[in-house]
Amino acid sequence: MAGEEHTRVLDPERDAAALKALTHPLRIKLLGLLREDGPATASELAVRTAESSASTSYHLRVLARYAFVAEAEHRDGRERRWRAVHATTSWSNSAMEASPDSRVRAFVNFTRGAQVEHLRASLLRHEADTAAGRLDPSWREPAGISDLMPRLTPESLTELWDTIERKLEELTRRDEDDPRAARVVFVAAGLPLAPHDPDERADGQADARAGAQADERPDVHPDQPVPYAPDPSRTDTGAAP
């Protein structure tokens, strides 16, 4: 996209207000649409998000205040057009985790949840496009999701991320002018897991059985488990910031 920088790296101390601005679901959606589809007006984005133009206009101004979006070249003088300033948003997990501000850590978890939702929505869209014949058959074989579980050191996982990023940049440049190229949602995750403790796993299975039995008895209401989101080694967001 013309005028678009590649990545904005957020700092938990310097960008605390900007982080807070991105915790609004509509702002994430608006930023994602501008990154995916290019410049648009508040009215155009209102149609795509089923929101009012007053609402999209307000949230675009908030994003502009923190330099996530900026005014784009206008087709005419009637309505302001907006563009994404960066292709992706990134940050240091170590810096985020070290921040004393709980809102910073909440932002990381919130954004990861948005990325998971983006994957789910993209999968549904891909399936619908495939079923409707909107995709060339040549996309059928390379499309897919992988959930491998290799054993790696921290250094190897870092090397894997770097290799993926370099190769992705290389291929993106190579395919830039190819008319067959299409927008591809590429989601990668590296989530280290601690070894299972056999005793804890046995306890967990016993708790699960007890919970299942309790579900069958309406007079028993077991406590809800606390959700846990392990930290990836890094986070880059495109369609979701």
Secondary structure as the mmCIF struct_conf table of DSSP 4:
data_model
#
loop_
_struct_conf.conf_type_id
_struct_conf.id
_struct_conf.beg_label_comp_id
_struct_conf.beg_label_asym_id
_struct_conf.beg_label_seq_id
_struct_conf.end_label_comp_id
_struct_conf.end_label_asym_id
_struct_conf.end_label_seq_id
TURN_TY1_P TURN_TY1_P1 ALA A 2 GLY A 3
STRN STRN1 GLU A 5 LEU A 10
TURN_TY1_P TURN_TY1_P2 PRO A 12 ASP A 15
HELX_RH_AL_P HELX_RH_AL_P1 ALA A 16 ALA A 21
TURN_TY1_P TURN_TY1_P3 LEU A 22 THR A 23
BEND BEND1 HIS A 24 HIS A 24
HELX_RH_AL_P HELX_RH_AL_P2 PRO A 25 ASP A 37
STRN STRN2 ALA A 40 THR A 41
HELX_RH_AL_P HELX_RH_AL_P3 ALA A 42 THR A 49
TURN_TY1_P TURN_TY1_P4 ALA A 50 ALA A 50
HELX_RH_AL_P HELX_RH_AL_P4 SER A 53 ARG A 65
TURN_TY1_P TURN_TY1_P5 TYR A 66 ALA A 67
BEND BEND2 PHE A 68 PHE A 68
STRN STRN3 VAL A 69 GLU A 71
HELX_LH_PP_P HELX_LH_PP_P1 ALA A 72 HIS A 74
BEND BEND3 ARG A 75 GLU A 79
STRN STRN4 ARG A 81 ALA A 84
BEND BEND4 VAL A 85 VAL A 85
STRN STRN5 HIS A 86 TRP A 91
HELX_RH_AL_P HELX_RH_AL_P5 ASN A 93 ALA A 98
BEND BEND5 PRO A 100 PRO A 100
HELX_RH_AL_P HELX_RH_AL_P6 SER A 102 ALA A 131
TURN_TY1_P TURN_TY1_P6 ALA A 132 GLY A 133
BEND BEND6 LEU A 135 LEU A 135
HELX_RH_3T_P HELX_RH_3T_P1 PRO A 137 TRP A 139
TURN_TY1_P TURN_TY1_P7 ARG A 140 PRO A 142
HELX_RH_AL_P HELX_RH_AL_P7 PRO A 154 ASP A 175
TURN_TY1_P TURN_TY1_P8 GLU A 176 ASP A 177
TURN_TY1_P TURN_TY1_P9 PRO A 179 ARG A 180
HELX_LH_PP_P HELX_LH_PP_P2 ALA A 194 ASP A 197
HELX_RH_AL_P HELX_RH_AL_P8 PRO A 198 ASP A 215
TURN_TY1_P TURN_TY1_P10 GLU A 216 GLU A 216
BEND BEND7 ARG A 217 ARG A 217
TURN_TY1_P TURN_TY1_P11 PRO A 218 ASP A 219
HELX_LH_PP_P HELX_LH_PP_P3 PRO A 222 PRO A 227
HELX_LH_PP_P HELX_LH_PP_P4 PRO A 230 PRO A 232
BEND BEND8 SER A 233 SER A 233
STRN STRN6 THR A 235 THR A 237
BEND BEND9 GLY A 238 ALA A 239
#
